[in-house]
């Protein structure tokens, strides 16, 4: 078995599934967002906010290249959770692609949107904070506006992930363990 590279929109369960699959398969787990933070001393969100999309993509590419180099040299098998925007970063995807299979965790739109809304904080003066940058940039004033912005984004990203993936796993309403078993069966076959 090669590495299992998990992709999908923010809040689809990549980090959780990486940990569960790591335990199930008896191999290491890595999260590219953690590697970015270790390399730069900043979270992906901080990099994006201070340097913009290109600065973030450069940090993500560097993290993926470093991880790919380490795993290629050691021959280690691993489960890798990627950031939610990797489908728009061909250089980062190209670094990881030779390691194994790209697995798209296709979460239902409503479930992903609900998670974003749960993390958002409504401001006294109106609007919200703690939203993903692509939503915050459009300054939504209501939950309905957040859902509308997310819908367009979700449709675009789902298409990109579907084209890049070797395997697509519909996450549906199954529990975390059930989804991990489904992913493990698909990557083993």
PyMOL commands that set and color helices and strands:
alter all, ss='L'
color gray80, all
select helices_A, chain A and resi 14-25+32-40+44-74+86-88+90-97+109-119+133-136+143-164+176-188
alter helices_A, ss='H'
color red, helices_A
select strands_A, chain A and resi 3-7+28-31+78-81+100-106+121-122+128-129+167-170
alter strands_A, ss='S'
color yellow, strands_A
deselect
rebuild
show_as cartoon
